[in-house]
Each structure stands twice: as C-alpha cells, then as structure tokens.
Amino acid sequence: MNEVKIEGKNYKISRLYNDDIKKLERYRIEKKIDLLDFDTYVLLYTLGKANPDIKKMTIDEFDKLLDIGEVDRIRKEINDASGFNKYIKKIEEKNLTPGIGKK
C-alpha cells in the first residue's frame, strides 16, 4: 500500500472502487459542494479508508493540514495511488460526467 507524507506524518493511501466514486458523487450533489472543495473531500475520504485518525477529521481540520505549497504534490500522490486520476482521465476521454453519464 502506498503512502503520502503530510506535515511530517505518513498516511496510507487506499484504492478507490466504483462504489466509493458513487458515494462521493452522491455526497457532492446532496451537499451542493463545489468542485474545488470536492477535491479535498476526495483526498480526505481516500485517506480515511486506511487511516482511522484521518477518518474522524472534519474537512476544516483536514484543510489545516494541507500546506498550500504541498497541496499539488499531495493531491497527485493520493489520486495516482488510489486510481482516481486514471478514473477521471477515462471519464474525460469519454466525455462523461462522473456518476451520471454523458455531458
């Protein structure tokens, strides 16, 4: 299992599965979360699957862990290891909306 270092601590990165994507998309729609904030929810959800201490965090607490200079590296490492980047690439290639279908 891959890991990512955030603020000097290593966190395990879990793989995402189709049901995870559906849960995340339903949550985004239900809570009317914009895509900028949703990106952070995906990171928190992904890490929360394998790290109980992260799972208990609020989005605001998690945001405070993310140094703005490191956020791109953290996002890339988590999204690559979880499979999320590969999923999004396929969605974009097929001109789909995640969890919905054709745009």
N, C-alpha and C positions, 0 to 999 in steps of 0.2 A: 504494500500500500504506500502510495506517495505521501509526502508531507510538504507543508509550506511553513516558512518561518514568518511569524508576525510578532513584532515587538519583542524579539529575542526568544520566543517560545515556539516550539514545533507543534503543529497540528496535523493530524492525519486527514487525508483527503479521500472521501468516499466516492465511489462511482455513482452516477445518477442513472436511473432507469426510467422507462416510459411513464410509469405511474407517478414518479417524482415530478416529471415535467408537467403532467396533467394537474397534479395538486398545486404546483406553483402557479400555473396559468390561471386556474380557478380562483386561487387566493388573490392574484393580482387584479383580476376583473372584479371580484366581490368587494375588495377593499379600495378599488379605484387608485391603484398605485401607479405612478408614472414610471416610465422605463428607466430613468436614472436611478430612482430609489429601488426599483425592482432588481437591478443588477446586484445591489448589496444584499437583498433578500435571498437571491440565489446563492451567493457566497456563504451567507450565514447558514442557510438550510443545508448546503452541501457539507460544510464543516460540522454542523450539528449532528449529522448522521453518525459520525465516528468519534465525536468528542463531546461527552456529556456536559463539560463545563461551558462549552460554547452553546449547546442546545438551550441552556437556561437563560442565555443573554437576550436582552431586547435589541431591537435594531439600533437604537440610540447608543447603547453600550458598545455594540459591535463597531459602529461608525467611529467611536472614540479610539478604537484600537488601530484604525487604518490611517497611517501616516500618508498624507496626500502625495508625497514623493515616492511612496512604495506601492500605492494602490494599483497601478498598472501591472507591476510585476506580480503582485498577489493575485489579482484577477486572472491573469494569464496562466499562472501556475495551477490555480484551483480549477479554472474552466477547462484547461487542457487535460489535467489528470482525471477529472470527473467525466469527461466525454461531452461536456456541454458545448464547447466550441465546435466540435465535429457535428453535433446535432444542429446547431444554429447555421452552420455552413450548408448543410443539406436542405434546411428549411429555406434559406435564401436562394439556393440554386433552383429549387422547385417553385419559387415564388409563392410560398405558403405563409400563413400566419400561425405561429406556434399554438398547438392545441385546437385550431379552428379549421384550417384548410386553406383554400385559395384566397389570395388577397383580393 
